[in-house]
């Protein structure tokens, strides 16, 4: 039996009573294992996008028939499940049943992916490698960008409410460490983010590092 949850576009969980004040939101169906089954995205209370999570590629036909009004549907095909984390092959099928944009994504219990590779079949120079850490309660996002080799390239911090009063929102490799950046960001407890690999975390990611303790 699945349950329904609502999220805003930043990944924060919403109660049904909050939807009247938030016309732009995600509606997610989650199965008994805690994995997403379907995410519907609404803009001004109108359905604009769907993201089904499937176990067999042939299951895509069901959703193409269910949502004929959409120009395309973005599917996630389950590849591996490890604890709270699930790895998916991500691909788009348009209404003409043409497949495109093949990538890899990893989700935990949140609505937004923590790993994105949108260049699986691309030349190395065109690979798009990112990992994310979300503080949805305080509206802060850490975006980790990697070189095509998988080496850490840059951390960009989206601190909407200026939880840390700083103009320094981009941290390069030589700026990581206590006292080297305004956030005192370092790799302690954040080892998963040091490189693009591993794709699936070895342990639960629970740390807030030093910036928001």
C-alpha positions as CSV (number, residue, x, y, z in Angstrom):
1,X,0.0,0.0,0.0
2,X,1.4,3.4,-1.0
3,X,1.3,6.6,0.9
4,X,1.1,10.2,-0.5
5,X,3.4,13.0,0.5
6,X,3.6,16.6,-0.8
7,X,6.8,18.7,-1.2
8,X,7.6,22.2,-2.3
9,X,10.2,22.8,-5.1
10,X,13.0,23.0,-2.6
11,X,12.2,19.5,-1.2
12,X,10.5,20.5,2.0
13,X,7.6,18.3,3.1
14,X,4.2,20.0,3.0
15,X,1.0,19.2,4.8
16,X,-2.2,19.0,2.7
17,X,-3.5,22.1,4.6
18,X,-0.5,24.0,3.2
19,X,-1.3,23.4,-0.5
20,X,-3.8,26.2,-0.7
21,X,-0.9,28.6,-0.1
22,X,1.6,26.7,-2.3
23,X,0.2,26.2,-5.8
24,X,3.6,24.9,-7.0
25,X,4.4,21.6,-5.5
26,X,5.3,17.9,-6.0
27,X,2.9,15.1,-5.1
28,X,4.7,11.8,-4.5
29,X,3.4,8.2,-4.1
30,X,5.7,6.1,-2.0
31,X,5.5,2.3,-1.6
32,X,5.8,0.2,1.6
33,X,9.6,-0.1,1.1
34,X,10.0,3.7,1.2
35,X,10.8,3.9,-2.6
36,X,9.1,6.4,-4.9
37,X,6.5,5.1,-7.3
38,X,5.4,8.3,-8.9
39,X,6.1,12.1,-8.6
40,X,3.6,14.5,-10.1
41,X,4.7,18.1,-10.4
42,X,2.1,20.9,-10.3
43,X,2.5,24.5,-11.3
44,X,-0.3,26.9,-10.3
45,X,-2.2,23.7,-9.4
46,X,-2.0,22.4,-12.9
47,X,-0.1,19.1,-13.6
48,X,2.9,19.9,-15.8
49,X,5.3,17.0,-15.3
50,X,5.4,13.4,-14.1
51,X,8.3,11.2,-13.0
52,X,7.4,7.5,-12.7
53,X,9.7,5.1,-10.9
54,X,9.6,1.7,-12.6
55,X,11.2,-1.8,-12.3
56,X,10.8,-2.9,-15.9
57,X,11.2,-0.6,-19.0
58,X,8.1,-2.0,-20.5
59,X,6.1,-0.5,-17.6
60,X,6.7,2.9,-19.3
61,X,3.8,2.2,-21.7
62,X,1.3,2.4,-18.9
63,X,2.3,6.0,-18.0
64,X,2.5,7.1,-21.7
65,X,-1.1,6.1,-22.1
66,X,-2.2,7.6,-18.7
67,X,-0.7,11.1,-19.5
68,X,-1.2,11.6,-23.3
69,X,-1.4,15.4,-22.7
70,X,2.3,15.6,-21.7
71,X,5.0,16.2,-24.3
72,X,7.4,13.9,-22.5
73,X,7.8,11.8,-19.4
74,X,10.9,11.4,-17.3
75,X,11.3,7.8,-16.1
76,X,13.5,6.3,-13.4
77,X,14.3,2.5,-13.8
78,X,15.4,0.9,-10.6
79,X,19.0,-0.5,-10.8
80,X,20.0,-1.0,-7.2
81,X,18.6,-0.4,-3.7
82,X,20.9,-0.1,-0.7
83,X,19.5,0.9,2.7
84,X,17.8,4.3,2.3
85,X,19.3,4.8,-1.1
86,X,18.1,3.8,-4.6
87,X,20.0,4.1,-7.9
88,X,18.1,4.6,-11.1
89,X,18.6,4.7,-14.8
90,X,17.0,8.0,-15.8
91,X,15.6,8.5,-19.3
92,X,13.0,10.5,-21.2
93,X,10.3,9.2,-23.6
94,X,8.3,11.8,-25.6
95,X,4.8,11.4,-26.8
96,X,6.1,9.9,-30.1
97,X,7.8,7.2,-28.0
98,X,11.3,8.4,-28.7
99,X,13.8,7.8,-26.0
100,X,16.4,10.4,-25.0
101,X,18.5,12.0,-22.2
102,X,19.9,8.8,-20.5
103,X,21.5,9.3,-17.1
104,X,21.9,8.0,-13.6
105,X,20.3,9.4,-10.5
106,X,20.3,8.4,-6.8
107,X,17.5,9.2,-4.3
108,X,17.3,8.9,-0.6
109,X,14.1,9.6,1.3
110,X,13.8,13.1,-0.2
111,X,12.1,14.3,-3.4
112,X,15.3,15.6,-4.9
113,X,18.2,13.4,-6.2
114,X,21.4,13.4,-4.2
115,X,23.5,12.2,-7.3
116,X,23.0,13.2,-10.9
117,X,24.9,12.1,-14.0
118,X,23.2,13.3,-17.2
119,X,26.0,12.3,-19.5
120,X,26.1,8.5,-19.4
121,X,26.5,8.2,-23.1
122,X,28.4,11.4,-23.6
123,X,32.0,12.2,-24.3
124,X,33.9,12.7,-21.1
125,X,34.1,16.5,-21.6
126,X,30.3,16.6,-21.7
127,X,29.6,14.6,-18.6
128,X,27.4,16.3,-16.1
129,X,28.4,15.1,-12.6
130,X,26.8,16.5,-9.4
131,X,25.9,15.5,-5.9
132,X,23.6,17.4,-3.6
133,X,23.0,17.8,0.1
134,X,19.8,19.5,1.2
135,X,18.9,21.3,4.4
136,X,15.3,21.6,3.4
137,X,14.2,22.8,6.9
138,X,16.3,26.0,6.5
139,X,16.3,26.3,2.7
140,X,20.0,25.7,2.0
141,X,21.4,23.5,-0.7
142,X,25.0,22.2,-1.2
143,X,25.7,21.5,-4.8
144,X,29.0,19.5,-5.5
145,X,30.3,19.6,-9.0
146,X,32.9,17.2,-10.4
147,X,35.4,17.0,-13.2
148,X,34.7,14.3,-15.9
149,X,37.3,12.2,-14.1
150,X,35.1,12.3,-11.0
151,X,37.5,14.6,-9.0
152,X,35.9,17.3,-6.9
153,X,35.7,20.6,-8.8
154,X,33.5,23.1,-6.8
155,X,31.0,23.4,-4.0
156,X,28.2,26.0,-4.6
157,X,26.1,26.9,-1.7
158,X,22.5,28.2,-2.2
159,X,21.7,29.9,1.2
160,X,18.4,31.7,0.4
161,X,17.8,33.0,3.9
162,X,21.5,33.8,4.6
163,X,21.7,31.3,7.5
164,X,25.5,32.0,7.3
165,X,26.1,35.7,6.6
166,X,28.6,35.5,3.8
167,X,29.3,36.5,0.3
168,X,31.3,33.4,-0.2
169,X,29.0,30.9,-1.9
170,X,31.5,29.0,-4.0
171,X,34.2,26.8,-2.5
172,X,37.1,25.4,-4.6
173,X,39.2,22.4,-3.6
174,X,41.9,24.5,-2.0
175,X,39.4,26.3,0.1
176,X,38.0,23.2,1.9
177,X,38.8,23.0,5.6
178,X,38.1,24.7,8.9
179,X,39.2,28.4,8.7
180,X,39.5,28.3,4.9
181,X,36.0,29.2,4.0
182,X,33.2,31.2,5.8
183,X,31.2,28.0,6.3
184,X,34.1,26.1,7.9
185,X,33.1,23.4,5.4
186,X,35.4,20.3,5.5
187,X,35.1,16.7,4.6
188,X,34.4,15.3,8.1
189,X,31.2,13.3,7.8
190,X,30.9,14.3,4.2
191,X,33.2,11.7,2.7
192,X,30.5,10.7,0.2
193,X,30.9,14.1,-1.5
194,X,34.7,14.1,-1.9
195,X,34.5,12.4,-5.4
196,X,31.8,11.5,-7.9
197,X,32.3,7.9,-6.8
198,X,30.9,6.0,-5.0
199,X,27.5,6.7,-6.5
200,X,25.6,5.0,-3.7
201,X,26.7,6.1,-0.1
202,X,28.3,3.4,2.1
203,X,26.5,4.7,5.2
204,X,23.6,7.0,6.0
205,X,24.3,10.6,5.4
206,X,23.2,12.3,8.6
207,X,25.9,15.0,9.2
208,X,25.4,18.7,8.9
209,X,29.1,19.2,9.0
210,X,30.1,22.4,10.9
211,X,28.1,25.0,9.0
212,X,24.7,24.4,10.5
213,X,25.2,22.5,13.8
